[in-house]
């Protein structure tokens, strides 16, 4: 029964995700693999360029519209690696260390409904945050969730506004800190399972020609950068 309810919850989240952002230009097929040339700006608005390779990553997805990916950037000769989640409309990812993990929330009024993933498991977790006291998405929440092994957890979440980014602080038996960015009604948050890893988060809109409107942040920085990717 618990597994059935868990899968129902994941399926419900899948429906919510694919309805929260404007219709996709071109639905994303399973097996999302792209090699791109990228151009962006850093926190100081300085330009950079490089490459990005996105490869499909096997996850136990509740929907054909939600897929796991790995990402490998090369910017000025410096490599970066991360994991991400693709929907028919958006690619969102984290990077910065092997413990860097990702949760993607759909905003539904006073609730945040999320899916989360880590680098060393094909399973997805589910999380539901209900507002206690908020303005927009900023404020305090009660949290319930399901772990990668199907076990349940609960606790609290505080979301703090830091200009163009948000700080997320969970207490769910253990404490975690993350950085979030928002595009319309989808919020992506990166956090580290290890204190040694500082993590970044990025959101891209998926287009026929690549990735557009990329926006990224890094924990501890109250600023965002931009990035665009064109198919090679």
Secondary structure by P-SEA (a helix, b strand, c coil): caaaaaaaaaaaaaaaaacccccccccccccccbbbbbbbcccccbbbbbbbbbbbbbccccccccccbbbbbbcccbbbbbcccccccccccccccccbbbbbbbbcccbbbbccccccccbbbbbbbbbcccccccbbbbbbbcccccbbbbbbbbbbbcccbbbbbbcccbbbbbbbbbcccbbbbbbbccccccbbbbbbbbccccccccccccccccbbbbbccccc
